[in-house]
Amino acid sequence: MKRRDFLKSGPVTGAGLLLLGTRSLAAEGPPGEKKQAPSDKLNMAIVGVGGRGAGNMGGASGENIVALCDVNDNHIAEARKKHPNAKTYSDWRRMFDDAKDFDAVVCSTTDHTHALVNVAAMKLGKHVYCEKPLAHSVHEARVVRETYLKNKGKIATQQGTQIHAENNYRRAVEMIQWGAIGPVREAHVWCNRPGPCPKRPTEEKPVPEWLNWDLWLGPAPQRPYHPAYHSGGCMGWEQWWDYGNGCMGDMGSHLIDLAFWALDLKHPATVEAEGEPKSDDAYPNWLIGHWEHPATKDRPAVALHWYDGVKRPPSPEGHDLNKWGIGHLFVGDKGKLITDYGRLVLLPDYRSQEFLPARTRMAPSAGHYKEWLLGCKTGSPTLCNFDYAGLLIENNLLATVAFRVGKKLEWDAENLKAKNAPEADPFIRRKYREGWTI
């Protein structure tokens, strides 16, 4: 049956829930062969135990936490209060020397070390959960994805885009894929989180006793210590190109996720970006990105747009998008859809009577963390696995490359090259400090 005929054929139940859209849930994870009982506990290694690390460790708190790693001694001391029997490390590479002790890894370090941890863990045959974004460069996103695909069926992976498991995103995906607004040709995504673009400190400060600065830097360029590089949590260090990709790297992972999922996007044909101010050191106060995704047999070409800081897409009549701190605007041939984490507005309004109340057929998630833990134990699918997330992060980070180069890039996905901009190469594949590799 054609998809449109299938959807007209009546209620969908049971296994039919897995057939929604082009991204089949059944095709996204390890095979369903049972590995162990869901009640059995995994031995978990946690890399990064403060900030988001503490939250992600809480998501796995029902398992056996056997190893803790952090470059911050204060974070280790706090985590040991809850897990006094766990081994402790400051260098995740030394933790991985003891890989026989654990089954799975939770990575919640700074962005610039995510990919190194992810790839090393997968090569050891470990299940991996990684805080978003799972990589710091386009090249890293590709390596993480390819490493996962080589091990698919043996390990479960999940990127920390928790909102992917929430019902409102699922309703939006259903409406778009069911044709509530017709074929979608534009998708606009925005976030009101501002920079600000920081200035490089000129003085050197003494390294705190509780911090291993060399390990915190990891593969990033050698810099004299200054608290400006890591104070303020992720919203501090992620502003520096050395360690993050600003709002695009952080919130882009959550928000562009919906457009990627609903429209089944993969590699863009072109990408360009603008922002202010332009800095070799840090993310701008605002950035606007544009991707052109080619047509497929299931949908027309899609123009994807991103806005952060004070920037917004044009507001539909009667709806001021400046009142939406974050959100998505999908523009189809028959209408528009505005949504965020908890709201759905279908335009024209009369169409909501047809699509909003009746069609809620995608099965709810078991929960973002539980989905991954079940994948580790039973081989059940994880929706934000590193195949899907690798494509998403590669797409997103291409916008930061285009911004830094100052040119619209013609993207050659197969060769990981901007065909018209060889000067983009250092931003696509960053150079590591001596002693570090992926």
Legacy VTK file of the C-alpha trace (Angstrom):
# vtk DataFile Version 3.0
C-alpha trace
ASCII
DATASET POLYDATA
POINTS 438 float
0.000 0.000 0.000
1.107 3.573 -0.565
1.644 5.467 2.692
-1.316 7.803 2.098
-3.627 4.819 1.487
-2.301 3.022 4.552
-3.027 6.042 6.729
-6.597 6.217 5.408
-7.234 2.560 6.094
-8.179 2.935 9.750
-6.731 2.844 13.272
-3.177 1.636 13.646
-2.385 -0.662 16.551
0.288 -2.980 17.841
3.251 -3.446 15.528
1.694 -0.974 13.103
2.857 1.806 15.401
6.358 1.274 14.050
5.383 2.092 10.489
4.865 5.840 10.862
6.919 7.897 8.439
10.122 7.028 6.658
12.160 6.581 9.821
11.001 3.184 11.069
11.602 2.696 14.774
12.362 -0.961 14.163
15.211 -0.129 11.792
17.074 2.240 14.076
18.616 0.118 16.790
20.337 -3.182 17.483
18.463 -6.370 16.515
15.702 -7.421 18.844
17.423 -10.599 20.012
17.188 -10.583 23.800
20.515 -10.063 25.541
19.527 -9.932 29.200
16.513 -9.303 31.384
15.516 -5.627 31.656
15.717 -6.004 35.426
19.384 -7.038 35.308
21.748 -4.218 36.169
24.469 -2.842 33.945
27.888 -1.845 35.211
28.222 1.825 34.269
31.237 4.130 33.826
30.498 7.861 34.049
32.816 10.316 32.277
32.021 13.807 33.566
30.042 13.734 36.821
29.262 17.430 37.457
26.634 19.684 35.853
24.847 17.752 33.111
26.969 14.778 34.117
25.222 14.650 37.483
21.841 14.753 35.715
22.753 12.022 33.253
24.236 9.898 36.039
20.881 10.260 37.777
19.211 8.877 34.650
21.304 5.736 35.066
21.168 5.631 38.868
19.222 2.363 38.907
22.249 0.588 37.427
25.579 -0.266 39.067
27.766 2.864 38.925
31.229 1.289 39.138
33.529 4.015 37.766
33.589 7.815 38.017
35.820 10.141 36.001
36.183 13.918 36.131
38.973 16.486 35.837
37.341 18.390 38.717
38.116 16.857 42.128
35.128 18.630 43.692
32.775 16.906 41.239
34.338 13.530 42.053
33.976 14.128 45.798
30.284 14.974 45.390
29.592 11.952 43.174
31.333 9.592 45.600
28.818 10.513 48.285
26.212 8.631 46.237
28.530 5.969 44.843
31.195 5.341 47.502
32.312 2.003 46.036
33.000 3.295 42.533
36.586 3.592 41.275
37.620 7.159 40.519
39.733 8.598 37.709
40.750 12.014 36.372
41.700 10.728 32.882
39.049 8.792 30.976
41.766 7.024 28.998
43.001 5.389 32.222
39.416 4.467 33.033
39.168 2.730 29.673
42.289 0.710 30.529
39.960 -1.016 33.021
37.232 -1.604 30.416
36.588 -5.125 31.693
34.909 -3.541 34.733
31.966 -1.963 32.915
29.372 -2.553 30.174
28.337 0.994 29.274
29.624 4.569 29.297
27.817 7.844 29.969
29.750 10.787 28.500
28.953 14.289 29.814
32.233 16.118 29.318
32.759 19.410 27.496
31.833 19.222 23.811
35.406 19.168 22.551
36.079 15.749 24.114
32.732 14.052 23.376
33.755 12.386 20.127
37.040 11.060 21.486
35.271 9.400 24.424
32.445 8.088 22.212
34.695 6.491 19.613
37.070 4.948 22.139
34.153 3.453 24.092
32.464 2.008 21.001
35.738 0.467 19.826
35.845 -1.327 23.177
32.352 -2.685 22.493
30.651 -0.518 25.113
27.164 0.916 24.983
27.335 4.731 24.976
25.083 7.570 26.076
26.470 11.013 25.178
25.264 14.448 26.157
24.513 16.556 23.086
26.159 17.404 20.771
27.984 14.116 20.271
30.859 15.846 18.436
32.689 19.171 18.207
33.432 19.151 14.462
31.847 17.916 11.249
34.610 15.341 10.817
34.116 14.053 14.369
30.370 13.670 13.824
31.113 11.554 10.758
33.654 9.375 12.605
31.289 8.824 15.524
28.486 7.811 13.171
30.669 5.484 11.101
32.105 3.845 14.223
28.595 3.187 15.495
27.471 1.727 12.162
30.418 -0.687 12.227
29.216 -1.881 15.633
25.466 -1.665 15.050
23.697 -4.706 16.412
26.293 -5.107 19.158
25.886 -1.862 21.124
23.160 0.661 21.967
23.814 4.385 21.649
21.832 7.491 22.510
22.488 11.232 22.214
21.145 13.351 25.060
18.325 15.076 23.189
15.764 14.319 25.887
12.893 16.217 24.251
12.898 13.664 21.404
11.101 11.310 23.788
8.337 13.777 24.683
4.824 13.498 23.260
4.577 16.994 21.769
7.433 16.337 19.349
5.746 13.089 18.355
2.468 14.884 17.664
4.283 17.373 15.429
6.021 14.564 13.529
2.698 12.806 13.014
0.927 15.874 11.681
3.698 16.741 9.248
4.110 13.188 7.975
0.326 12.729 7.706
0.106 15.809 5.489
-1.684 18.176 7.883
-0.071 21.161 6.128
0.710 19.466 2.813
4.226 19.034 1.440
6.662 21.063 3.565
9.156 23.233 1.713
10.401 25.482 4.533
11.291 24.862 8.169
12.314 27.672 10.522
13.865 26.965 13.936
14.835 29.537 16.564
16.191 29.966 20.083
16.371 33.193 22.084
19.579 32.261 23.889
22.095 35.083 23.273
25.920 34.866 23.161
27.382 37.061 24.385
30.549 36.787 22.313
33.371 36.835 24.913
36.783 38.458 24.544
39.974 36.413 24.867
41.530 37.028 28.325
45.021 38.499 28.229
46.199 37.570 31.718
47.013 34.144 33.167
45.497 32.963 36.444
46.743 30.222 38.786
45.136 26.852 38.164
42.834 25.848 41.051
44.021 22.870 43.120
40.855 20.943 42.311
41.192 21.217 38.522
43.412 19.260 36.133
43.739 21.973 33.491
45.769 19.868 31.045
43.103 17.156 30.958
40.319 19.736 30.776
41.948 21.127 27.613
42.399 17.628 26.197
42.699 17.879 22.393
42.075 21.658 22.343
44.918 24.165 21.795
47.187 24.894 24.746
45.977 28.015 26.588
47.093 29.670 29.819
44.509 28.979 32.507
41.742 31.508 33.024
38.346 30.922 34.671
36.652 32.690 31.731
37.107 29.493 29.743
35.030 27.262 32.001
33.014 29.416 34.418
29.277 29.627 33.936
28.842 25.957 33.103
28.055 24.927 29.536
26.766 28.383 28.636
30.240 29.695 29.448
32.723 27.323 27.840
30.532 26.487 24.834
30.898 30.074 23.552
34.594 29.450 22.766
35.294 27.789 19.406
38.033 25.760 21.118
35.498 23.981 23.326
32.015 24.319 21.808
29.822 25.705 19.053
27.642 28.104 20.993
23.871 27.994 20.750
24.031 26.036 17.481
25.962 23.202 19.095
23.856 23.208 22.240
20.234 24.148 21.575
20.457 23.361 17.871
20.763 19.722 18.906
17.378 19.908 20.652
15.491 22.137 18.257
16.691 21.256 14.759
16.102 17.660 15.864
12.369 18.069 15.245
12.763 19.268 11.651
15.304 16.541 10.969
12.987 13.870 12.325
9.717 15.073 10.830
11.152 15.730 7.357
13.614 12.827 7.290
16.572 15.080 6.463
20.110 13.853 5.932
22.927 15.659 4.063
22.369 19.239 2.838
23.415 20.344 -0.639
24.430 23.832 0.474
24.803 25.764 3.716
25.462 29.390 4.556
25.377 31.522 7.709
25.692 35.054 8.992
26.157 36.522 12.451
27.604 39.331 14.560
30.226 39.932 15.716
32.719 37.884 13.711
35.412 36.485 15.992
38.192 33.939 15.571
37.783 33.063 19.241
34.103 32.799 20.045
30.533 32.267 18.868
28.678 35.465 17.857
25.916 37.250 19.745
23.501 35.963 17.092
23.706 33.590 14.165
21.368 32.773 11.268
21.960 29.571 9.287
20.436 28.313 6.028
20.586 24.771 4.637
19.206 23.491 1.342
18.189 19.829 1.547
17.538 18.167 -1.819
14.227 16.549 -2.724
13.685 12.828 -2.199
11.035 10.470 -3.547
8.973 11.141 -0.409
9.156 14.950 -0.141
10.129 18.121 -2.009
13.353 20.037 -1.436
13.448 21.692 1.996
14.927 25.066 2.943
15.919 24.804 6.624
16.635 28.001 8.579
18.053 28.670 12.081
17.919 31.874 14.145
19.347 32.535 17.596
19.914 35.483 19.932
17.545 38.305 18.951
16.772 36.963 15.468
13.448 35.397 14.416
11.775 34.211 11.219
8.897 36.288 9.813
5.793 35.836 11.982
2.650 34.292 10.459
-0.373 36.596 10.509
-1.862 36.743 13.984
1.095 35.093 15.726
4.063 37.027 17.110
7.050 34.663 17.167
8.916 37.122 19.392
6.678 35.807 22.166
8.001 32.278 21.570
11.413 31.927 23.212
12.120 28.771 21.235
10.152 27.179 18.446
9.613 25.770 15.003
7.619 27.055 12.053
6.891 24.526 9.306
5.555 25.992 6.047
3.600 23.609 3.810
1.559 23.956 0.667
-1.708 23.758 2.655
-0.868 25.476 5.913
1.643 26.130 8.656
2.544 24.521 11.958
4.085 26.369 14.915
5.376 24.343 17.823
7.786 24.271 20.742
8.347 21.749 23.543
4.730 21.890 24.725
2.540 23.761 22.206
1.123 23.058 18.733
-0.587 25.681 16.582
-1.957 24.513 13.222
-2.782 27.166 10.628
-5.392 27.614 9.249
-7.144 26.916 12.535
-9.973 24.802 11.109
-7.530 22.037 10.186
-6.804 21.422 13.869
-10.237 19.826 14.191
-9.152 17.186 11.717
-5.638 16.458 12.894
-5.079 17.432 16.534
-7.508 15.361 18.641
-7.880 12.131 16.708
-4.521 11.088 15.348
-2.224 10.245 18.229
-0.954 6.890 17.081
2.792 6.903 17.620
3.596 4.843 20.693
4.921 6.898 23.617
8.575 6.535 24.502
9.563 4.392 27.448
11.530 7.467 28.525
14.729 8.927 27.117
17.133 7.213 29.514
15.076 4.049 29.852
14.964 3.721 26.064
18.769 3.571 26.020
19.030 1.247 29.029
16.551 -1.169 27.455
18.545 -0.982 24.239
21.684 -1.956 26.148
19.985 -4.915 27.779
17.590 -6.236 25.147
18.647 -4.768 21.800
15.453 -2.695 21.479
15.747 0.457 19.327
16.940 3.881 20.477
15.609 6.795 18.454
18.534 9.173 19.051
21.218 6.625 18.251
24.518 7.776 16.755
23.395 7.037 13.186
20.574 9.570 13.385
22.388 11.951 15.758
25.568 11.857 13.677
23.671 13.172 10.633
21.929 15.824 12.735
25.127 17.148 14.326
27.037 17.084 11.039
24.276 19.205 9.486
24.220 21.671 12.388
27.967 22.194 12.651
28.243 22.869 8.930
26.512 26.189 9.645
29.279 27.220 12.046
31.835 26.275 9.367
30.037 28.416 6.782
29.897 31.317 9.235
33.596 31.128 10.038
34.539 30.864 6.364
32.103 33.596 5.322
30.897 31.775 2.228
27.974 29.665 1.042
29.314 26.116 0.990
28.528 23.559 -1.684
28.622 20.385 0.354
30.150 17.150 -0.898
28.958 14.783 1.818
30.631 11.699 0.360
34.098 13.263 0.539
33.447 15.498 3.562
34.467 18.580 1.598
33.131 22.008 0.714
33.572 21.789 -3.058
33.937 25.553 -3.502
35.854 26.384 -0.307
39.088 24.510 0.497
39.646 27.127 3.210
36.844 25.385 5.153
38.960 22.259 5.711
40.499 23.363 9.071
37.016 24.011 10.459
35.575 20.748 9.114
38.419 18.723 10.620
40.136 20.395 13.550
43.730 19.857 14.545
44.337 18.131 17.881
46.927 19.006 20.450
49.878 16.631 20.483
49.125 13.401 22.319
45.413 13.335 21.434
43.661 11.499 18.619
40.276 10.093 17.673
LINES 1 439
438 0 1 2 3 4 5 6 7 8 9 10 11 12 13 14 15 16 17 18 19 20 21 22 23 24 25 26 27 28 29 30 31 32 33 34 35 36 37 38 39 40 41 42 43 44 45 46 47 48 49 50 51 52 53 54 55 56 57 58 59 60 61 62 63 64 65 66 67 68 69 70 71 72 73 74 75 76 77 78 79 80 81 82 83 84 85 86 87 88 89 90 91 92 93 94 95 96 97 98 99 100 101 102 103 104 105 106 107 108 109 110 111 112 113 114 115 116 117 118 119 120 121 122 123 124 125 126 127 128 129 130 131 132 133 134 135 136 137 138 139 140 141 142 143 144 145 146 147 148 149 150 151 152 153 154 155 156 157 158 159 160 161 162 163 164 165 166 167 168 169 170 171 172 173 174 175 176 177 178 179 180 181 182 183 184 185 186 187 188 189 190 191 192 193 194 195 196 197 198 199 200 201 202 203 204 205 206 207 208 209 210 211 212 213 214 215 216 217 218 219 220 221 222 223 224 225 226 227 228 229 230 231 232 233 234 235 236 237 238 239 240 241 242 243 244 245 246 247 248 249 250 251 252 253 254 255 256 257 258 259 260 261 262 263 264 265 266 267 268 269 270 271 272 273 274 275 276 277 278 279 280 281 282 283 284 285 286 287 288 289 290 291 292 293 294 295 296 297 298 299 300 301 302 303 304 305 306 307 308 309 310 311 312 313 314 315 316 317 318 319 320 321 322 323 324 325 326 327 328 329 330 331 332 333 334 335 336 337 338 339 340 341 342 343 344 345 346 347 348 349 350 351 352 353 354 355 356 357 358 359 360 361 362 363 364 365 366 367 368 369 370 371 372 373 374 375 376 377 378 379 380 381 382 383 384 385 386 387 388 389 390 391 392 393 394 395 396 397 398 399 400 401 402 403 404 405 406 407 408 409 410 411 412 413 414 415 416 417 418 419 420 421 422 423 424 425 426 427 428 429 430 431 432 433 434 435 436 437
